[in-house]
Amino acid sequence: MTTTPRTGPGPTPLPLPAGGDVISKAPGTDNRPRSLLTLVLAAQFMALLDVFIVNVAAPTIGTDLHASGGELQLVIAGYAITYSVLLITGARLGGRFGHGRIHLAGLAVFTAASLACGLAQGVTELIVFRLVQGAGSAVMIPQVLSLIQRHFTGEARVKALGAYSAVLAVGAAAGQVVGGILVSADLFGTGWRPVFLVNVPVGLVLLVVGGHVLLPGDKAAAREPARGLDLPGLVLLGAAVSLFTVPLVLGQEEDWPLWSWLSLGVGALLFGLFCAYESRLALRGGAPLIAPRVLRHPGMALAVFRITAVMAVNGGFLFALTLHVQGGLGYSPLRAGLTFAPTAVVFGLVGLTWRNWPVSWQRALTPAGFVITALAVAGVGLDLKGGDEGGALLYVAYAGVGVGLALAFSPTLTRALATVAPENAADASGLLATVTQLGQLIGVAAFGTLFLNRLESLRGLGAYTSAEALLACMFALAGTAAVGAVSGLVLRRR
């Protein structure tokens, strides 16, 4: 999700719906606001937890289902494919049919898909169900902020949004730890399956309670002006992203056959057609998924590039390091989850507090964040290069990654939205929310492939070989972060 920008110190800014219509004033309050807030934040936390919990479970899933490295990438990336592509459409569905009703529909799909994931007997099934799970999340999550803004006003809204920010801040850290606990516990011999099945009872309770809390408010609320769903644009974007991702993660395992290159070429062609179609739709007065006028806004191209870069680094770092510490160093899932806690906790703390830092620092925060990220990820690779568990400085590097990613991401997002006209705020919010997810997808696909390809080329086993592959990946991540640091010199005026 994205936030209404603020460049100087002050209270937490008000988030915006991703790609829906801006709700500047709640039309009324309901007499059950605490129940509503608890309900939607519990759903938000469950979906956020699921993103990070699977990272820790990935090696165990690979062993149990005999999945290749590329297939594991698709287990993680599959969720991001449908989530990123359908996010704006999900927001618009809420505006058209009611945020509460659509939230519950998405929650039902997410819960059913979680059950299917937990019962999957093969990796292909799991990948398909992860795609469905991401679709449910894309329909469910955009409604959270809209429901908060519709049912809370004044100080109550500020407090509700503060709770929302807190959920985002702790969700990543909790996902790593909870995933480690569930996999390590091996409940009833089920191994990795509880990381998905845990969503089922929670989802069912939320559905039952939600029927009583959300649907009455939906009936009373005024509908927003309906916006087009842009189904042709949705199909073109979904096909382009899929045709790019699948050969990227599977091509190296199959020695880059002809179909992989054809898929990449067709994916590029479809993306070009998507851009052309969106431009024509905007000229006709339609509602494209990605509004060209927003992309042309000063500073937006730079923000899109930087957000893509920082989230790609984040996705690649988590995936490669998970495979190394569990596969190379032999960490248990719980220990692996705890390994990532410093990065996640520091990311959340910095993301919540950077606006209160001196105003004179604000303009330098994003480049500094990229530089810190580059140094920190390189430090992680160097500290682990001997195939051992590293020293005390390793945890400083982990925390440094959290600081750097937070400073590269949060100020970029905030400033990008700061200068957008109010009538374009929802489209800009949806664009950047989508780019955030696509960046994660690119990171898992590209840097995960680099790590696995390097591991295969070394043709060895054990911690030392894995550490060598990790070092190559960390240096590539550091290079990407360095490009992000200097990107403003090239793209700032575009």
Disulfide bonds with the S-S distance in Angstrom:
none
